Amino acid sequence: TGNPDHAFGGLHMVFAGDFAQLPPVQSRPLYTNMERVRASRTGQEILIGRSLWEQVTDVVMLRTNMRQTYTSDEEQRFRTVLTNLRYKACTSDDIE
């Protein structure tokens, strides 16, 4: 964009993802302890990436799971199990 003084070249960015998923493959998640990142090229790229991410100021949280939208009792229980599993909060009913 010819605008290197602004994050992302001054463009508006939209990020989508699920922070409850597994950590990135062969990389560090953004919430990792940054003190352990070495002064290597990769380490510096990680620090720059984290710095860019921390400049994100507007966040929209989508709370309705559109993948499981059916309404039978069994499907509702399955959605509950998935939600509890995601947050490491499974109950004995979930396991059954």
DODRENDO-109980 format. One record per residue: x, y, z of N, C-alpha, C in turn; residue number from 1; residue in three letters. Coordinates in Angstrom, 2 decimals. Layout:
<atoms>
[[X Y Z] [X Y Z] [X Y Z] NUM "ala"]
...
</atoms>
This chain:
<atoms>
[[0.81 -1.20 0.00] [0.00 0.00 0.00] [0.85 1.27 0.00] 1 "thr"]
[[2.14 1.11 0.17] [3.00 2.28 0.25] [2.83 3.05 1.55] 2 "gly"]
[[2.30 2.40 2.57] [2.03 3.06 3.85] [2.65 2.24 4.98] 3 "asn"]
[[3.99 2.13 5.02] [4.63 1.24 6.00] [4.60 1.74 7.44] 4 "pro"]
[[4.16 2.99 7.65] [4.14 3.52 9.01] [2.88 3.14 9.78] 5 "asp"]
[[1.95 2.47 9.13] [0.71 2.06 9.78] [0.59 0.53 9.76] 6 "his"]
[[0.02 0.00 10.84] [-0.19 -1.45 10.91] [-0.99 -1.91 9.70] 7 "ala"]
[[-0.57 -3.00 9.11] [-1.24 -3.60 7.96] [-1.34 -2.61 6.79] 8 "phe"]
[[-0.38 -1.69 6.71] [-0.35 -0.75 5.60] [-1.51 0.21 5.60] 9 "gly"]
[[-2.19 0.35 6.74] [-3.33 1.24 6.83] [-4.64 0.63 6.35] 10 "gly"]
[[-4.60 -0.63 5.96] [-5.82 -1.31 5.50] [-6.65 -1.78 6.68] 11 "leu"]
[[-7.95 -1.88 6.47] [-8.85 -2.46 7.48] [-8.74 -3.98 7.35] 12 "his"]
[[-8.62 -4.66 8.47] [-8.46 -6.11 8.46] [-9.61 -6.77 9.22] 13 "met"]
[[-10.00 -7.95 8.74] [-11.00 -8.76 9.44] [-10.34 -10.11 9.72] 14 "val"]
[[-10.30 -10.49 10.99] [-9.74 -11.77 11.39] [-10.87 -12.65 11.89] 15 "phe"]
[[-10.80 -13.91 11.59] [-11.82 -14.84 12.08] [-11.10 -16.06 12.63] 16 "ala"]
[[-11.60 -16.59 13.72] [-10.96 -17.76 14.29] [-11.63 -18.18 15.57] 17 "gly"]
[[-11.05 -19.18 16.18] [-11.58 -19.76 17.40] [-10.43 -19.92 18.37] 18 "asp"]
[[-10.40 -19.08 19.39] [-9.28 -19.11 20.34] [-9.29 -20.32 21.25] 19 "phe"]
[[-10.35 -21.10 21.20] [-10.40 -22.30 22.02] [-9.85 -23.51 21.27] 20 "ala"]
[[-9.38 -23.32 20.05] [-8.82 -24.44 19.29] [-7.39 -24.72 19.74] 21 "gln"]
[[-6.80 -25.73 19.13] [-5.43 -26.11 19.46] [-4.45 -25.00 19.11] 22 "leu"]
[[-3.29 -24.96 19.76] [-2.30 -23.93 19.43] [-1.76 -24.12 18.02] 23 "pro"]
[[-1.16 -23.08 17.44] [-0.63 -23.18 16.08] [0.46 -24.23 15.97] 24 "pro"]
[[0.56 -24.84 14.80] [1.58 -25.86 14.55] [2.92 -25.15 14.33] 25 "val"]
[[3.96 -25.62 14.97] [5.33 -25.11 14.83] [5.43 -23.60 15.06] 26 "gln"]
[[4.66 -23.10 15.97] [4.74 -21.67 16.27] [4.26 -21.46 17.69] 27 "ser"]
[[4.29 -20.24 18.11] [3.84 -19.92 19.46] [2.48 -19.23 19.38] 28 "arg"]
[[1.55 -19.58 20.26] [0.30 -18.84 20.30] [0.56 -17.40 20.75] 29 "pro"]
[[-0.33 -16.50 20.43] [-0.14 -15.09 20.77] [-0.10 -14.84 22.27] 30 "leu"]
[[-0.64 -15.77 23.06] [-0.68 -15.57 24.51] [0.51 -16.23 25.22] 31 "tyr"]
[[1.50 -16.67 24.47] [2.65 -17.33 25.07] [3.52 -16.35 25.84] 32 "thr"]
[[4.39 -16.85 26.68] [5.33 -16.02 27.42] [6.39 -15.50 26.45] 33 "asn"]
[[6.36 -14.23 26.14] [7.24 -13.67 25.13] [8.69 -13.52 25.61] 34 "met"]
[[8.94 -13.65 26.89] [10.30 -13.53 27.40] [11.19 -14.67 26.90] 35 "glu"]
[[10.57 -15.78 26.52] [11.35 -16.94 26.06] [11.70 -16.88 24.58] 36 "arg"]
[[11.14 -15.91 23.86] [11.41 -15.80 22.43] [12.83 -15.28 22.26] 37 "val"]
[[13.63 -16.02 21.49] [15.03 -15.64 21.30] [15.16 -14.51 20.29] 38 "arg"]
[[16.32 -13.88 20.28] [16.59 -12.78 19.36] [17.01 -13.32 17.99] 39 "ala"]
[[16.25 -14.24 17.46] [16.50 -14.76 16.12] [15.55 -14.06 15.16] 40 "ser"]
[[15.73 -14.32 13.87] [14.82 -13.73 12.88] [13.38 -14.20 13.14] 41 "arg"]
[[13.23 -15.51 13.39] [11.89 -16.03 13.67] [11.33 -15.41 14.93] 42 "thr"]
[[12.16 -15.29 15.97] [11.71 -14.68 17.22] [11.26 -13.24 17.01] 43 "gly"]
[[12.00 -12.51 16.19] [11.63 -11.12 15.92] [10.34 -11.05 15.12] 44 "gln"]
[[10.14 -11.98 14.18] [8.89 -12.03 13.42] [7.70 -12.31 14.34] 45 "glu"]
[[7.91 -13.20 15.32] [6.87 -13.51 16.29] [6.53 -12.25 17.09] 46 "ile"]
[[7.56 -11.52 17.53] [7.32 -10.30 18.30] [6.60 -9.24 17.48] 47 "leu"]
[[6.97 -9.09 16.22] [6.30 -8.12 15.34] [4.84 -8.53 15.14] 48 "ile"]
[[4.60 -9.83 14.90] [3.24 -10.32 14.73] [2.40 -10.07 15.96] 49 "gly"]
[[2.97 -10.32 17.12] [2.22 -10.08 18.36] [1.93 -8.60 18.54] 50 "arg"]
[[2.91 -7.77 18.23] [2.73 -6.33 18.34] [1.60 -5.85 17.42] 51 "ser"]
[[1.57 -6.38 16.19] [0.49 -6.03 15.27] [-0.86 -6.47 15.82] 52 "leu"]
[[-0.90 -7.69 16.35] [-2.16 -8.23 16.89] [-2.67 -7.38 18.04] 53 "trp"]
[[-1.76 -6.89 18.87] [-2.16 -6.09 20.03] [-2.69 -4.71 19.64] 54 "glu"]
[[-2.52 -4.33 18.37] [-3.07 -3.06 17.89] [-4.53 -3.19 17.44] 55 "gln"]
[[-5.04 -4.41 17.42] [-6.45 -4.61 17.07] [-7.29 -4.06 18.21] 56 "val"]
[[-8.22 -3.17 17.87] [-8.98 -2.49 18.93] [-10.47 -2.84 18.95] 57 "thr"]
[[-11.02 -3.30 17.83] [-12.44 -3.62 17.78] [-12.62 -5.12 17.64] 58 "asp"]
[[-13.45 -5.70 18.51] [-13.66 -7.14 18.51] [-15.16 -7.42 18.50] 59 "val"]
[[-15.58 -8.34 17.66] [-16.97 -8.77 17.62] [-16.98 -10.25 17.98] 60 "val"]
[[-17.71 -10.61 19.02] [-17.80 -12.00 19.44] [-19.10 -12.59 18.90] 61 "met"]
[[-18.99 -13.65 18.12] [-20.17 -14.35 17.62] [-20.46 -15.48 18.60] 62 "leu"]
[[-21.65 -15.53 19.12] [-21.98 -16.48 20.18] [-22.91 -17.60 19.76] 63 "arg"]
[[-23.50 -17.51 18.59] [-24.41 -18.55 18.14] [-23.66 -19.54 17.27] 64 "thr"]
[[-23.68 -20.80 17.67] [-23.02 -21.84 16.90] [-23.91 -22.21 15.72] 65 "asn"]
[[-23.48 -21.86 14.53] [-24.29 -22.10 13.34] [-24.08 -23.51 12.76] 66 "met"]
[[-23.12 -24.24 13.25] [-22.87 -25.59 12.74] [-23.86 -26.60 13.30] 67 "arg"]
[[-24.34 -26.36 14.49] [-25.32 -27.24 15.10] [-26.55 -26.40 15.45] 68 "gln"]
[[-27.43 -26.21 14.48] [-28.58 -25.34 14.70] [-29.90 -26.08 14.84] 69 "thr"]
[[-29.87 -27.41 14.82] [-31.11 -28.18 14.96] [-31.59 -28.14 16.39] 70 "tyr"]
[[-32.82 -28.53 16.61] [-33.40 -28.30 17.93] [-33.90 -29.55 18.65] 71 "thr"]
[[-33.57 -30.73 18.20] [-34.03 -31.90 18.94] [-33.28 -31.97 20.28] 72 "ser"]
[[-33.84 -32.71 21.23] [-33.20 -32.84 22.54] [-31.80 -33.44 22.42] 73 "asp"]
[[-31.67 -34.45 21.57] [-30.35 -35.09 21.39] [-29.33 -34.11 20.83] 74 "glu"]
[[-29.75 -33.32 19.87] [-28.83 -32.35 19.27] [-28.48 -31.24 20.26] 75 "glu"]
[[-29.42 -30.86 21.09] [-29.12 -29.86 22.12] [-28.10 -30.41 23.12] 76 "gln"]
[[-28.26 -31.67 23.51] [-27.29 -32.28 24.42] [-25.91 -32.33 23.78] 77 "arg"]
[[-25.86 -32.65 22.47] [-24.59 -32.71 21.76] [-23.92 -31.32 21.73] 78 "phe"]
[[-24.70 -30.28 21.50] [-24.14 -28.92 21.52] [-23.58 -28.59 22.90] 79 "arg"]
[[-24.29 -29.01 23.93] [-23.83 -28.77 25.30] [-22.52 -29.48 25.55] 80 "thr"]
[[-22.42 -30.74 25.10] [-21.17 -31.50 25.26] [-20.03 -30.79 24.55] 81 "val"]
[[-20.26 -30.34 23.32] [-19.20 -29.65 22.57] [-18.75 -28.38 23.27] 82 "leu"]
[[-19.69 -27.63 23.78] [-19.35 -26.39 24.49] [-18.56 -26.69 25.75] 83 "thr"]
[[-19.00 -27.66 26.53] [-18.28 -28.02 27.76] [-16.89 -28.56 27.45] 84 "asn"]
[[-16.78 -29.35 26.41] [-15.47 -29.88 26.01] [-14.53 -28.76 25.62] 85 "leu"]
[[-15.05 -27.80 24.91] [-14.24 -26.67 24.46] [-13.63 -25.92 25.63] 86 "arg"]
[[-14.38 -25.80 26.71] [-13.90 -25.04 27.87] [-13.38 -25.93 29.00] 87 "tyr"]
[[-13.11 -27.18 28.69] [-12.58 -28.14 29.68] [-13.48 -28.19 30.90] 88 "lys"]
[[-14.78 -28.28 30.67] [-15.73 -28.28 31.77] [-16.75 -29.41 31.61] 89 "ala"]
[[-16.30 -30.57 31.16] [-17.21 -31.70 30.93] [-17.77 -32.21 32.25] 90 "cys"]
[[-19.02 -32.64 32.17] [-19.68 -33.22 33.34] [-19.83 -34.73 33.11] 91 "thr"]
[[-20.29 -35.45 34.13] [-20.52 -36.90 33.94] [-21.62 -37.15 32.92] 92 "ser"]
[[-22.60 -36.26 32.85] [-23.65 -36.39 31.83] [-23.04 -36.27 30.43] 93 "asp"]
[[-22.09 -35.38 30.26] [-21.43 -35.23 28.95] [-20.72 -36.52 28.55] 94 "asp"]
[[-20.05 -37.14 29.50] [-19.28 -38.35 29.22] [-20.23 -39.49 28.83] 95 "ile"]
[[-21.38 -39.55 29.51] [-22.37 -40.59 29.18] [-22.90 -40.35 27.79] 96 "glu"]
</atoms>
